[in-house]
Amino acid sequence: MQFLLILRLRIASTCFAIRAIGWSLAASRLVFSLIFLGASSPFASCLTSGLLSCNWNKIHFGLGEFDNVNIRIRFLNSSEQTFSGLKKGTRLQIEQTNKTMQLAYGISRTFMQYMHIPQIPFEVLKFLVFIVTIIFSVRFIEKRYQWRSSHTAMYVLILMAIYSILTFVLFKSGGILYHFLPFGSIVFTLTVLISVNEQLRKSTIHENFVQEKIQKASSDLSMVLNLTKAVTIIFKTIKLIYPFDYLILYSYHSYGNYFLLNKSEGISLPEHVQKVIIDRNKIEQIVKSRSPLSKQKFEKIWPDNSVKNSKSIVFPLIKKNELLGLAIIALNEEIYPVNVKTIISLRFLFLQLANTLNNIRLLHDMQDQQKLVAIGAFSSSIIHNLKNPIDGMRMIIEVLKSEMAQDDPKSEYINELHEGILKLKQDLLHSFDIIKYKDGKKDKVDINNLIVSITGEFEKLNYPAIMIKADKQVKYIEGDKEQLFYAIENLVENALEASVNSKPVQVSTKLNVADKSIEIKVRDFGKGIPVEKFDKLFEIFYSTRGSGRGLGLTITKNIISNHGGYINVNSQKDEGTTFTVILPVMQKQEIK
């Protein structure tokens, strides 16, 4: 009996995996067709009796009671192989000669047999959908949160582990829970990651925004030489990066030892807080303290209670151990909580403001010096032209004095005229030295006697009375007597001119043993200096009186500064003004 066995095998020279899948889709299972030629055909019984069977590795078929059988096998590449005279009990094994292809066909057969297990095709499809879902979630996470590759790999491994555990544990249970639980794990993991990373993302975006605005503000401040513009830049920048409840900015004027309010937002400050005066010892504490100031230290130093609360953060504006101002800010913690990064960013921003304030102050000082130099050059020519006529008058008076008899009643007038001419010449030369800032002599100056001499000059004029309160412990200081005379005389003259009532001007001296200094106070009971005029109080050509020249306080400030001292100013509306000069006492050494 003769059989034709057609074995549908795919022998391919290209990628086996792709063709095997195509082949598996074309034929869901291996088909063997047995065609009985010339026989009545018991093929149906052959199949039903189990004579044809297959397992994961081999194909088996049986011939029943037939003997001497011829079998022709046709492969899918159209080649045929005939086996003749097969007897009952014969074992026939047909293999692919290429071992690689043999392994590939074996794997393909195993895979296809596995795919015929119930629910396996659906499981494969579900797994592919799971992989695609992971890919899209990874792309979303990497793009939105800028994850590193190591974090992404960890995320994928965790999801694959969850999928594997759920698949093996719940495989036999089936049902909706089994099919949707892996995808639920992705949704749950993404929800957790988004809830955590979204806050980090917002924080990162805000930090980048803060750094960008701070860098822009720093660049703008470096090109600004105007205080109003610098303050505007600071307020605008902080309002963008850190919403605040209120922000207050004071500038400190070391020449008069007072804080002036530059600008405030979010809070209404009383008028008396626009100018704040604190002791210089507390100023030194501020300079030595770490920025920002602690709440306890600020409460002890600052006299006003309107900004003393738990929200206030105080940043001193310091450059080269010199206090230039004070910034008080209360942030809105409901929007952005205060943390270390917030403090560092604000500290850096206020440091840039301190640099700008220092540059502005240096520029103003340089301009004042240039103006004084120009005045000195101009006045020197005038003084030189006046000196010759004064010398001529002196010589004429001296001739008259020599020719006049000593008992002549007019000789007294000639002597006073001669002394006046000599004093005029000396004052002109002294004025030239002061304006030119010529180094003064190192004299042993008795301050109490100097004040008595100064006040004696004004007693002859139509001024209010002067009341002197001298500390007997005050003795000497080291300095130029003529320059100190001019500086204190200018303060006394300003006080007398500012007095508008019958109260006398008070001049007092005091010895401060603790810091080894002498304190000279000049107080009037006039209308006081308006707050808006304090900002330019020591600027050249600026006067609080319309008829003033605006030179006196500028020159006085420089004289006191050259003697190692400083000036404090305190003024209240309708109560008067007090100028306090602090000078170091004379060191224990011989003055030549």
Backbone hydrogen bonds, N-H to C=O, Kabsch-Sander energy under -0.5 kcal/mol:
donor,donor_aa,acceptor,acceptor_aa,energy
2,Q,37,L,-0.6
3,F,70,N,-4.8
4,L,35,I,-1.4
5,L,3,F,-0.6
5,L,72,R,-3.8
6,I,4,L,-0.6
6,I,33,S,-1.3
7,L,5,L,-0.7
7,L,74,R,-1.5
8,R,6,I,-0.7
8,R,31,V,-0.8
9,L,7,L,-1.5
11,I,9,L,-0.6
12,A,10,R,-0.6
19,R,15,C,-1.6
20,A,16,F,-3.1
21,I,17,A,-1.8
22,G,18,I,-2.2
23,W,19,R,-3.0
24,S,20,A,-2.5
25,L,21,I,-2.1
26,A,22,G,-1.8
27,A,23,W,-2.5
32,F,30,L,-0.5
33,S,6,I,-0.9
33,S,31,V,-0.5
34,L,32,F,-0.6
35,I,4,L,-1.6
35,I,33,S,-0.7
36,F,34,L,-0.6
37,L,2,Q,-1.8
37,L,35,I,-0.7
38,G,36,F,-0.6
46,C,42,P,-1.8
47,L,43,F,-2.2
48,T,44,A,-2.6
49,S,45,S,-2.0
50,G,47,L,-1.1
51,L,46,C,-2.2
52,L,46,C,-0.6
53,S,51,L,-0.5
53,S,60,H,-3.8
55,N,58,K,-2.4
60,H,53,S,-3.7
62,G,51,L,-2.5
66,F,63,L,-1.9
69,V,86,L,-3.0
70,N,1,M,-3.1
71,I,83,F,-4.0
72,R,3,F,-2.1
73,I,71,I,-0.5
73,I,81,Q,-4.3
74,R,5,L,-2.2
74,R,72,R,-0.5
75,F,73,I,-0.5
75,F,79,S,-3.1
76,L,7,L,-0.5
76,L,9,L,-0.6
78,S,75,F,-1.8
81,Q,73,I,-2.7
83,F,71,I,-4.5
86,L,69,V,-3.3
90,T,87,K,-2.0
92,L,90,T,-0.6
95,E,93,Q,-0.5
99,K,97,T,-0.6
102,Q,98,N,-2.5
103,L,99,K,-2.5
104,A,100,T,-2.5
105,Y,101,M,-3.1
106,G,102,Q,-2.1
107,I,103,L,-2.5
108,S,104,A,-2.7
109,R,105,Y,-2.8
110,T,106,G,-2.5
111,F,107,I,-3.0
112,M,108,S,-2.6
113,Q,109,R,-2.6
114,Y,110,T,-2.5
115,M,111,F,-2.3
116,H,112,M,-0.8
116,H,113,Q,-0.6
117,I,114,Y,-1.5
120,I,117,I,-1.7
123,E,119,Q,-2.0
124,V,120,I,-2.5
125,L,121,P,-2.3
126,K,122,F,-2.5
127,F,123,E,-2.4
128,L,124,V,-2.3
129,V,125,L,-2.3
130,F,126,K,-2.2
131,I,127,F,-2.5
132,V,128,L,-2.4
133,T,129,V,-2.4
134,I,130,F,-2.2
135,I,131,I,-2.4
136,F,132,V,-2.3
137,S,133,T,-2.3
138,V,134,I,-2.6
139,R,135,I,-2.4
140,F,136,F,-2.2
141,I,137,S,-2.6
142,E,138,V,-2.9
143,K,139,R,-2.0
144,R,140,F,-2.3
145,Y,141,I,-2.7
146,Q,142,E,-1.0
152,T,148,R,-2.0
153,A,149,S,-2.6
154,M,150,S,-2.0
155,Y,151,H,-2.1
156,V,152,T,-2.3
157,L,153,A,-2.5
158,I,154,M,-2.1
159,L,155,Y,-1.9
160,M,156,V,-2.6
161,A,157,L,-2.4
162,I,158,I,-2.3
163,Y,159,L,-2.5
164,S,160,M,-2.6
165,I,161,A,-2.5
166,L,162,I,-2.4
167,T,163,Y,-2.3
168,F,164,S,-2.4
169,V,165,I,-2.2
170,L,166,L,-2.1
171,F,167,T,-0.5
174,G,170,L,-1.3
178,Y,174,G,-0.8
179,H,175,G,-1.5
180,F,176,I,-2.4
181,L,177,L,-1.7
184,G,180,F,-2.2
185,S,181,L,-1.9
186,I,182,P,-1.4
187,V,183,F,-2.3
188,F,184,G,-2.8
189,T,185,S,-2.6
190,L,186,I,-2.9
191,T,187,V,-2.4
192,V,188,F,-2.3
193,L,189,T,-2.7
194,I,190,L,-3.0
195,S,191,T,-2.3
196,V,192,V,-1.9
197,N,193,L,-3.5
198,E,194,I,-2.5
199,Q,195,S,-0.5
200,L,196,V,-1.3
201,R,197,N,-3.0
202,K,198,E,-2.6
203,S,199,Q,-2.5
204,T,200,L,-2.8
205,I,201,R,-2.9
206,H,202,K,-2.5
207,E,203,S,-2.5
208,N,204,T,-2.6
209,F,205,I,-2.2
210,V,206,H,-2.8
211,Q,207,E,-2.7
212,E,208,N,-2.2
213,K,209,F,-2.4
214,I,210,V,-2.6
215,Q,211,Q,-2.4
216,K,212,E,-2.0
217,A,213,K,-2.6
218,S,214,I,-2.7
219,S,215,Q,-2.2
220,D,216,K,-2.5
221,L,217,A,-2.9
222,S,218,S,-1.8
223,M,219,S,-0.5
223,M,220,D,-1.0
224,V,221,L,-1.3
230,A,226,N,-2.1
231,V,227,L,-2.4
232,T,228,T,-2.1
233,I,229,K,-2.2
234,I,230,A,-1.9
235,F,231,V,-2.4
236,K,232,T,-2.4
237,T,233,I,-2.3
238,I,234,I,-2.6
239,K,235,F,-2.0
240,L,236,K,-1.2
241,I,237,T,-2.2
242,Y,238,I,-2.6
245,D,330,A,-3.5
246,Y,330,A,-1.2
247,L,265,E,-2.3
248,I,328,I,-3.0
249,L,263,K,-2.4
250,Y,326,L,-3.1
251,S,260,L,-2.6
252,Y,324,L,-2.3
253,H,258,Y,-2.6
254,S,252,Y,-0.7
256,G,253,H,-0.7
257,N,253,H,-1.6
258,Y,253,H,-1.3
259,F,276,V,-3.4
260,L,251,S,-2.8
261,L,274,Q,-2.7
262,N,249,L,-2.8
263,K,249,L,-1.3
265,E,247,L,-2.2
269,L,267,I,-0.7
273,V,270,P,-1.3
274,Q,271,E,-1.5
276,V,259,F,-2.1
282,K,279,D,-0.7
283,I,279,D,-1.4
284,E,280,R,-2.0
285,Q,281,N,-1.4
286,I,282,K,-2.1
287,V,283,I,-2.2
288,K,284,E,-2.0
289,S,285,Q,-1.0
289,S,286,I,-0.6
293,L,314,V,-2.5
298,F,294,S,-2.4
299,E,295,K,-2.2
300,K,296,Q,-1.4
301,I,297,K,-1.9
302,W,298,F,-2.8
308,K,305,N,-1.0
309,N,307,V,-1.2
312,S,309,N,-0.8
313,I,329,I,-2.7
314,V,293,L,-0.6
315,F,313,I,-0.5
315,F,327,A,-3.1
317,L,325,G,-2.5
318,I,316,P,-0.9
319,K,322,E,-2.1
322,E,319,K,-0.8
324,L,317,L,-3.6
325,G,317,L,-1.1
326,L,250,Y,-2.3
327,A,315,F,-2.3
328,I,248,I,-2.8
329,I,313,I,-2.4
330,A,246,Y,-2.4
331,L,311,K,-0.5
332,N,243,P,-2.6
333,E,331,L,-1.2
335,I,332,N,-1.2
336,Y,332,N,-1.7
343,I,339,N,-2.0
344,I,340,V,-2.5
345,S,341,K,-2.4
346,L,342,T,-2.4
347,R,343,I,-2.6
348,F,344,I,-2.3
349,L,345,S,-2.2
350,F,346,L,-2.7
351,L,347,R,-1.8
352,Q,348,F,-1.8
353,L,349,L,-1.6
354,A,350,F,-2.3
355,N,351,L,-2.0
356,T,352,Q,-2.0
357,L,353,L,-2.8
358,N,354,A,-2.3
359,N,355,N,-2.2
360,I,356,T,-2.6
361,R,357,L,-2.4
362,L,358,N,-2.6
363,L,359,N,-2.3
364,H,360,I,-2.3
365,D,361,R,-2.5
366,M,362,L,-2.4
367,Q,363,L,-2.4
368,D,364,H,-2.5
369,Q,365,D,-2.4
370,Q,366,M,-2.4
371,K,367,Q,-2.2
372,L,368,D,-2.5
373,V,369,Q,-2.6
374,A,370,Q,-2.1
375,I,371,K,-2.4
376,G,372,L,-2.8
377,A,373,V,-2.5
378,F,374,A,-2.2
379,S,375,I,-3.4
380,S,376,G,-2.1
381,S,377,A,-1.1
382,I,378,F,-1.4
383,I,379,S,-3.2
384,H,380,S,-2.3
385,N,381,S,-1.9
386,L,382,I,-2.0
387,K,383,I,-1.9
388,N,384,H,-1.0
390,I,386,L,-2.0
391,D,387,K,-2.6
392,G,388,N,-2.2
393,M,389,P,-2.5
394,R,390,I,-2.6
395,M,391,D,-2.3
396,I,392,G,-2.1
397,I,393,M,-2.4
398,E,394,R,-2.4
399,V,395,M,-2.0
400,L,396,I,-2.5
401,K,397,I,-2.6
402,S,398,E,-2.0
403,E,399,V,-1.8
404,M,400,L,-1.0
408,D,405,A,-1.4
411,S,408,D,-1.8
412,E,409,P,-0.6
414,I,410,K,-1.9
415,N,411,S,-2.5
416,E,412,E,-2.0
417,L,413,Y,-2.5
418,H,414,I,-2.3
419,E,415,N,-2.4
420,G,416,E,-2.4
421,I,417,L,-2.3
422,L,418,H,-2.1
423,K,419,E,-2.4
424,L,420,G,-2.4
425,K,421,I,-2.2
426,Q,422,L,-2.1
427,D,423,K,-2.8
428,L,424,L,-2.2
429,L,425,K,-2.2
430,H,426,Q,-2.6
431,S,427,D,-2.8
432,F,428,L,-1.9
433,D,429,L,-1.8
434,I,430,H,-2.3
435,I,431,S,-2.5
436,K,432,F,-2.1
437,Y,434,I,-0.8
438,K,433,D,-2.6
443,D,441,K,-1.2
443,D,479,G,-2.9
445,V,443,D,-0.9
445,V,477,I,-2.7
446,D,444,K,-0.5
447,I,445,V,-0.8
447,I,475,K,-1.1
450,L,446,D,-2.2
451,I,447,I,-2.4
452,V,448,N,-2.0
453,S,449,N,-2.3
454,I,450,L,-2.0
455,T,451,I,-2.8
456,G,452,V,-1.9
457,E,453,S,-1.0
457,E,454,I,-0.8
458,F,454,I,-0.9
459,E,455,T,-1.2
460,K,456,G,-0.6
461,L,458,F,-1.2
463,Y,461,L,-1.9
467,M,505,V,-3.2
468,I,466,I,-0.6
469,K,507,V,-2.7
472,K,470,A,-0.6
474,V,471,D,-1.6
477,I,445,V,-2.2
479,G,443,D,-2.0
479,G,477,I,-0.6
481,K,479,G,-0.7
484,L,480,D,-2.5
485,F,481,K,-2.4
486,Y,482,E,-2.0
487,A,483,Q,-2.4
488,I,484,L,-2.5
489,E,485,F,-2.2
490,N,486,Y,-2.1
491,L,487,A,-1.5
492,V,488,I,-2.4
493,E,489,E,-2.6
494,N,490,N,-2.3
495,A,491,L,-2.1
496,L,492,V,-2.4
497,E,493,E,-2.3
498,A,494,N,-1.8
499,S,495,A,-1.0
505,V,465,A,-2.4
506,Q,523,R,-2.3
507,V,467,M,-2.9
508,S,521,K,-2.1
509,T,469,K,-2.1
510,K,519,E,-1.8
512,N,510,K,-0.6
512,N,517,S,-3.1
513,V,511,L,-0.9
516,K,512,N,-0.7
517,S,512,N,-1.8
518,I,583,L,-3.5
519,E,510,K,-3.3
520,I,518,I,-0.5
520,I,581,V,-2.9
521,K,508,S,-2.5
521,K,519,E,-0.5
522,V,579,F,-2.6
523,R,506,Q,-3.0
524,D,577,T,-2.4
527,K,498,A,-0.5
533,K,530,P,-1.4
534,F,531,V,-1.4
536,K,533,K,-0.7
537,L,534,F,-1.5
539,E,536,K,-1.3
541,F,550,G,-2.4
542,Y,539,E,-1.3
542,Y,550,G,-0.8
543,S,541,F,-0.5
548,G,545,R,-1.3
555,I,551,L,-2.6
556,T,552,G,-2.8
557,K,553,L,-2.7
558,N,554,T,-1.8
559,I,555,I,-2.4
560,I,556,T,-2.5
561,S,557,K,-2.3
562,N,558,N,-2.4
563,H,559,I,-1.0
564,G,561,S,-1.7
565,G,560,I,-2.6
566,Y,582,I,-1.6
567,I,255,Y,-0.6
568,N,580,T,-2.8
569,V,256,G,-3.1
570,N,578,T,-2.1
572,Q,576,G,-2.2
574,D,527,K,-2.7
575,E,572,Q,-1.9
576,G,572,Q,-1.3
578,T,570,N,-3.1
579,F,522,V,-2.5
580,T,568,N,-2.9
580,T,578,T,-0.5
581,V,520,I,-3.3
581,V,579,F,-0.5
582,I,566,Y,-2.7
583,L,518,I,-2.4
583,L,581,V,-0.5
585,V,516,K,-1.7
586,M,476,Y,-1.7
589,Q,587,Q,-2.0
592,K,590,E,-0.6
